[in-house]
Amino acid sequence: MGKFRLGVIGCGSMMENHVRGINQLDCVEITAVCDILRDRAESVAASLGNDPKIFLDYEEMADAVDGVLIALPHHLHYECGMFFAHNGKHILMEKPLCNTEEECVRLIDYCDEKKVTLMCAYPVRFWPGIVKLKEMVDSGEYGQMFQMSIWTEQLTGLNSSVLDKRRWGRTSCLGGGQLFSHGCHYIDLLLWFMGEPVYGTHVGTNLGTPWMLREGTSAVTMKFESGAIAYHGGTWGARGTRLLYDFQIHTEKGMLEYDHFAGEVRLYDSNQMHRPGEETESCQYQVVWSRGSDATKETQHEIRHFVECATTGKKPLTDGRSALQGLRVIWALYDAEKRGEIADLRGLGLAKDGE
Ligand SMILES: NC(=O)c1ccc[n+]([C@@H]2O[C@H](COP(=O)([O-])OP(=O)(O)OC[C@H]3O[C@@H](n4cnc5c(N)ncnc54)[C@H](O)[C@@H]3O)[C@@H](O)[C@H]2O)c1
């Protein structure tokens, strides 16, 4: 079988990461590139070396592709997804799937009807360090997990060239605040690691990120059916950071950590716990997995999975329904925050859709 013919739509900041990922894969070839801004489409096409067709209107590119990667501003995801589903093309949709529940449900149902693969681009789920962390938790070797924390600290929006490029990100086109737009990765991850949520809270602020229409900094707490709890803190206003992207899991036998930028999975054994005043040279942790120096967004793993699902009919790990559950959690957290209440997060998953 020949290579999967992929069309890419929206040649902005995220597409640069995707092209780096795709260039590492043998199973897929970008045959069509689309952006309403010709120079952006041309610049992506020039970085490929296989002379793909360039389009300014995605409605003209369906014949040139087996599937598409949609990396458009959020308010355009639904319409573009529906167009390619209608044309029988497989869809890898950048997160968040769509801006409303109604759009998500319609797109999911339509892709089912047209028998096309719909996958949401959540690359974090496929990062080898995260996969390693999940395997360690699932092995049972460390006992039960009782707490997971995820921190993400970034600065977006201060730099004027970023603002010019992503003006839509400061408007209602974003569909929500930092939690909806970026935190959706980590709500998705918490559900994957921890199972069905029971209740939770969100508080957000746009102090420190005045360019945001809604919150630029979020704190989420959640409790799960297992009894375990989770915390997610994310900011787009960090002028300094120590943690960057950090994932920590407390289990009965120790603490497991994935430090994304260091590219390490670490085990902090309770017997080696550092106490104040003690020498720190006897290492507090053991490195159990190391990535090496590549600190890109690592999208090649999710794209490989998408192509495998599209060509075999396998259900994607991050399919439309699992993406929708994560967004429902976020919408429930936002609604409860407005009312000053704790959000009831039960029954937002697949059972609600009759599966
Ligand atoms: N996974 C991640 O870590 C990550 C990071 C950043 C962005 N994203 C996602 O990627 C998507 C795009 O974000 P971005 O930061 O690249 O935005 P961007 O504004 O940098 O790029 C969007 C591009 O879409 C083009 N465009 C707009 N309307 C179009 C249309 N009708 N047809 C064709 N092209 C059109 C714009 O000209 C622009 O080049 C969003 O869903 C965003 O959430 C994901």
The ligand as a Tripos MOL2 file, in Angstrom:
@<TRIPOS>MOLECULE
LIG
   44    48     1     0     0
SMALL
NO_CHARGES

@<TRIPOS>ATOM
      1 N1         -1.3360   20.6490   20.4630 N.am      1 LIG1
      2 C1         -0.7820   21.8060   20.7710 C.2       1 LIG1
      3 O1          0.1040   21.8510   21.6100 O.2       1 LIG1
      4 C2         -1.2490   23.0670   20.0810 C.ar      1 LIG1
      5 C3         -0.5090   24.2370   20.1890 C.ar      1 LIG1
      6 C4         -0.9460   25.3760   19.5100 C.ar      1 LIG1
      7 C5         -2.1140   25.3250   18.7720 C.ar      1 LIG1
      8 N2         -2.8230   24.1670   18.6950 N.ar      1 LIG1
      9 C6         -4.1030   24.1200   17.9520 C.3       1 LIG1
     10 O2         -3.8490   24.2570   16.5490 O.3       1 LIG1
     11 C7         -4.9510   24.9690   15.9490 C.3       1 LIG1
     12 C8         -4.4090   26.1870   15.2300 C.3       1 LIG1
     13 O3         -3.7400   27.0120   16.1690 O.3       1 LIG1
     14 P1         -2.4860   27.8890   15.7510 P.3       1 LIG1
     15 O4         -1.8500   28.3550   16.9960 O.co2     1 LIG1
     16 O5         -1.6560   27.1670   14.7590 O.co2     1 LIG1
     17 O6         -3.2470   29.1180   15.0770 O.3       1 LIG1
     18 P2         -2.6520   30.1710   14.0010 P.3       1 LIG1
     19 O7         -3.5340   31.3510   14.0420 O.co2     1 LIG1
     20 O8         -1.1860   30.3370   14.2100 O.co2     1 LIG1
     21 O9         -2.8740   29.3980   12.5940 O.3       1 LIG1
     22 C9         -4.1380   29.2230   12.0180 C.3       1 LIG1
     23 C10        -3.9620   29.3040   10.5120 C.3       1 LIG1
     24 O10        -5.2350   29.0500    9.9010 O.3       1 LIG1
     25 C11        -5.3440   29.8970    8.7570 C.3       1 LIG1
     26 N3         -6.7670   30.0030    8.3930 N.ar      1 LIG1
     27 C12        -7.7240   30.7440    9.0060 C.ar      1 LIG1
     28 N4         -8.9150   30.5340    8.3880 N.ar      1 LIG1
     29 C13        -8.6970   29.6430    7.3890 C.ar      1 LIG1
     30 C14        -9.5370   28.9970    6.4390 C.ar      1 LIG1
     31 N5        -10.8430   29.2380    6.3700 N.pl3     1 LIG1
     32 N6         -8.9700   28.1230    5.5700 N.ar      1 LIG1
     33 C15        -7.6390   27.8710    5.5950 C.ar      1 LIG1
     34 N7         -6.7970   28.4350    6.5050 N.ar      1 LIG1
     35 C16        -7.3180   29.3060    7.3780 C.ar      1 LIG1
     36 C17        -4.7140   31.2000    9.2030 C.3       1 LIG1
     37 O11        -4.3480   32.0080    8.1130 O.3       1 LIG1
     38 C18        -3.5260   30.6810   10.0140 C.3       1 LIG1
     39 O12        -2.3660   30.5440    9.2150 O.3       1 LIG1
     40 C19        -5.9160   25.2930   17.0890 C.3       1 LIG1
     41 O13        -6.8840   24.2960   17.1680 O.3       1 LIG1
     42 C20        -5.0330   25.2670   18.3070 C.3       1 LIG1
     43 O14        -5.7060   25.0090   19.5340 O.3       1 LIG1
     44 C21        -2.3930   23.0430   19.3050 C.ar      1 LIG1
@<TRIPOS>BOND
     1     1     2 1
     2     2     3 2
     3     2     4 1
     4     4     5 ar
     5     4    44 ar
     6     5     6 ar
     7     6     7 ar
     8     7     8 ar
     9     8     9 1
    10     8    44 ar
    11     9    10 1
    12     9    42 1
    13    10    11 1
    14    11    12 1
    15    11    40 1
    16    12    13 1
    17    13    14 1
    18    14    15 2
    19    14    16 1
    20    14    17 1
    21    17    18 1
    22    18    19 2
    23    18    20 1
    24    18    21 1
    25    21    22 1
    26    22    23 1
    27    23    24 1
    28    23    38 1
    29    24    25 1
    30    25    26 1
    31    25    36 1
    32    26    27 ar
    33    26    35 ar
    34    27    28 ar
    35    28    29 ar
    36    29    30 ar
    37    29    35 ar
    38    30    31 1
    39    30    32 ar
    40    32    33 ar
    41    33    34 ar
    42    34    35 ar
    43    36    37 1
    44    36    38 1
    45    38    39 1
    46    40    41 1
    47    40    42 1
    48    42    43 1
@<TRIPOS>SUBSTRUCTURE
     1 LIG1         1 GROUP 0 **** ****
